[in-house]
Amino acid sequence: MLREPSQRPPLAHEREAGGEYTRQEVCRLLKIGNRQLRSWERQQLIPELAEYRFSDLLILKKIIGLRAKNAHPRAIRQALHAIRERLRDHPAEDVQVYQEGRRVQVKIGKQKMDPRSGQLLFDFDEAEINKLLQLPGAQKRGATLAERVRNKLEADQWFERGLELEQRGAPCEQIVEAYQKASELDPQSAAARVNLGTVFFNGHAWADAEMEYQRALEIDPDYALAHFNLGNLYDERGDPKNALHHYEEALRLHPAYADAHYNVALLYQGTRDLLNAMRHWRAYLKLDSTSTWAQIAQRELAKIEAVTVVKGKAAKPPKLELVKSEKV
């Protein structure tokens, strides 16, 4: 559960933590307008809800604080997504979200977490690393541990550099070099492999992209994003069977993965499996009802529903664009 690091939330005494609040009550308690709430829903900072639980109010309080400090909505969205993924498996952990400079930072207990990859980061400075070398016992063991920590810190720096280079539109070679350095220094970084694979994917280097995504899954078999990106890769290569397998793996690991529902719906619609296509279009629209992609989903769902009611009216489905491969 999210909570303020310095004080107990004042709303705790108003209702049991498992209770529910209407949209009107949320706006009144948090002193925000319904228009602001809808704006955050359109930006996908929060899901569109009719009723809110206490944990939802705490997330909204955190969004209000971060937006007051001019944190970018994309950075907030990445951080909140990483937190939800983490709390799904570790619900009792203490989570803090805060702004440090221009970045939104996440802390799980006493450890920092990368809001893009969801990976826990080492948070040692140089003085602490040197202390490791001076601990009693075998100097060799201390030196090995210190080297691993240094490599992890340097890997995180190269990973951040890769993200910054992409944002600046730097040459592809520089971006690849940054993610490769991160992977070499931290062989267990599945996030660096996924981002490297997506650079190759966008350059149509299919074999290299497939290799990097597969390596990410070797490191973390339950990495939903790696499965999703592999699904995109196989679909681009005209292999719907493998594409569907990896999309469904992504949904098994993350049932609320909206983009995976969207792409699975397209695959089923393309093979005329209309019942499964309808099922996934409806699942997608429950998760996203306002975006441009949602408008396409509503249109395609309406076409299928019309076909199932009036037989003989079906037309060959148009070629639609898949949701593209993602980075962390």
Sequence and secondary structure as in RCSB ss.txt:
>XXXX:A:sequence
MLREPSQRPPLAHEREAGGEYTRQEVCRLLKIGNRQLRSWERQQLIPELAEYRFSDLLILKKIIGLRAKNAHPRA
IRQALHAIRERLRDHPAEDVQVYQEGRRVQVKIGKQKMDPRSGQLLFDFDEAEINKLLQLPGAQKRGATLAERVR
NKLEADQWFERGLELEQRGAPCEQIVEAYQKASELDPQSAAARVNLGTVFFNGHAWADAEMEYQRALEIDPDYAL
AHFNLGNLYDERGDPKNALHHYEEALRLHPAYADAHYNVALLYQGTRDLLNAMRHWRAYLKLDSTSTWAQIAQRE
LAKIEAVTVVKGKAAKPPKLELVKSEKV
>XXXX:A:secstr
 B  SSS  GGGGTS TT EEEHHHHHHHHT  HHHHHHHHHTTSS   SEEEHHHHHHHHHHHHHHHTT  HHH
HHHHHHHHHHHHHH TT  EEEEEETTEEEEEETTEEE TTT  EE    HHHHHHHHTSSS HHHHHHHHHHHH
HHHHHHHHHHHHHHHHHHT  HHHHHHHHHHHHHH TT HHHHHHHHHHHHHTT HHHHHHHHHHHHHH TT HH
HHHHHHHHHHHTT HHHHHHHHHHHHHH TT HHHHHHHHHHHHHTT HHHHHHHHHHHHHH SSSHHHHHHHHH
HHHHHHHHHSTT                
